[in-house]
Amino acid sequence: MKALIVEDNTLMRYTIKSLLLKLGHEVVGEAGDAESAINAYNALKPEVVFLDLILPGRSGVEILDVLRGLDPKIKVVVVTAIEQTELDRRLSNKGVITVIRKPFSYEEFKEALSHI
């Protein structure tokens, strides 16, 4: 699967990329802010986007709305440290496949990928 990673923390981007590669997936791009994420999505057309919620420029929820406007069938996995039941419900209603909570283990990451 071709993935785009949208995460402002360089170490977390590296971690997600390493895990995806280890699990046999291709990382086609990385972005650290809202505008870069939208531009990368338009240019690369990944099969799935790994999206942080707290980013410079716009929130991950706002980026999700923009990406949904570009492609209503886009697959999104949210990777966040925010833990709120109401937020999870909103993300689910917006079509997010799954939410991975930071910090996460290899097994938790692998399990989340099984939902894609």
Secondary structure, DSSP 8 states (H G I E B T S, - for coil): -EEEEE-S-HHHHHHHHHHHHHTT-EEEEEESSHHHHHHHHHHH--SEEEE-SS-SSS-HHHHHHHHHHH-TT-EEEEEES---HHHHHHHHHTT--EEEESS--HHHHHHHHTT-
